[in-house]
Amino acid sequence: METNEAASSNPGTALSVAQAEGVGGGDGSCTTTVQLSGPGFNIVSGYTSLSAALIGTYDGIVDASSHVIETVANTKF
C-alpha cells in the first residue's frame, strides 16, 4: 500500500521569464534537419522545430506511399 505525503508548503522558487520560455518551447532559434539518403539520392529538409519535422516527414511518407499505390493500381497487366 502506498502512502500519501503532504505537499510541501514551499515548493520552490518561481521560474524566470527566460527559464519559462526555455521550458515552454524555447526561443525559436533551434532547428531540426531530416536527412534521407540511399543509392542515387539524398534528401535534406530543414524544419523550425521537432514537431514540424515529424509532421513534414509523416506527410512525405504518406505522399510517397499514395503515389506508389496509385501507380500500381493504374498499371495495366
C-alpha positions in Angstrom: 0.0 0.0 0.0 1.4 3.4 -0.9 1.5 6.3 1.5 0.4 9.8 0.6 2.8 12.6 1.6 1.6 16.1 2.2 2.7 18.6 -0.4 5.4 20.9 0.6 4.3 24.3 1.8 7.3 25.8 0.0 7.5 24.1 -3.4 10.5 26.2 -4.6 11.1 29.5 -6.4 9.2 30.7 -9.5 10.9 30.3 -12.9 12.3 33.4 -14.5 10.8 34.5 -17.9 13.8 33.1 -19.7 13.5 29.8 -18.0 9.8 29.6 -18.7 10.4 30.3 -22.4 13.0 27.6 -22.5 10.7 25.1 -20.9 7.7 26.2 -23.0 9.3 25.6 -26.4 12.4 27.7 -26.5 13.1 30.9 -28.3 12.7 29.5 -31.8 16.4 29.6 -32.6 16.8 25.8 -32.7 16.2 23.9 -36.0 15.8 20.3 -36.9 17.2 18.7 -40.0 15.9 15.4 -41.5 18.2 13.6 -44.0 17.2 10.6 -46.1 19.7 9.1 -48.4 20.3 6.0 -50.4 21.8 4.8 -53.7 21.4 7.7 -56.1 19.5 10.1 -53.9 20.0 12.4 -50.9 17.1 14.5 -49.5 17.7 17.0 -46.8 14.9 19.0 -45.2 15.2 21.7 -42.6 12.4 22.5 -40.1 11.9 25.1 -37.4 11.0 22.5 -34.7 11.0 18.8 -33.9 7.2 18.7 -34.2 7.3 20.4 -37.7 10.0 17.8 -38.7 7.8 14.9 -37.6 4.7 16.3 -39.3 6.7 17.0 -42.5 8.3 13.6 -42.6 5.0 11.9 -41.9 3.3 13.9 -44.7 6.1 13.0 -47.1 5.8 9.3 -46.3 2.1 9.4 -46.8 2.5 11.2 -50.2 5.1 8.7 -51.4 3.0 5.7 -50.3 -0.1 7.2 -52.0 1.9 7.7 -55.2 3.2 4.1 -55.2 -0.3 2.7 -54.5 -1.8 4.8 -57.3 0.9 3.8 -59.8 0.4 0.1 -59.0 -3.4 0.4 -59.1 -3.2 2.1 -62.6 -0.8 -0.4 -64.1 -2.3 -2.4 -66.8 -1.2 -6.0 -66.9 
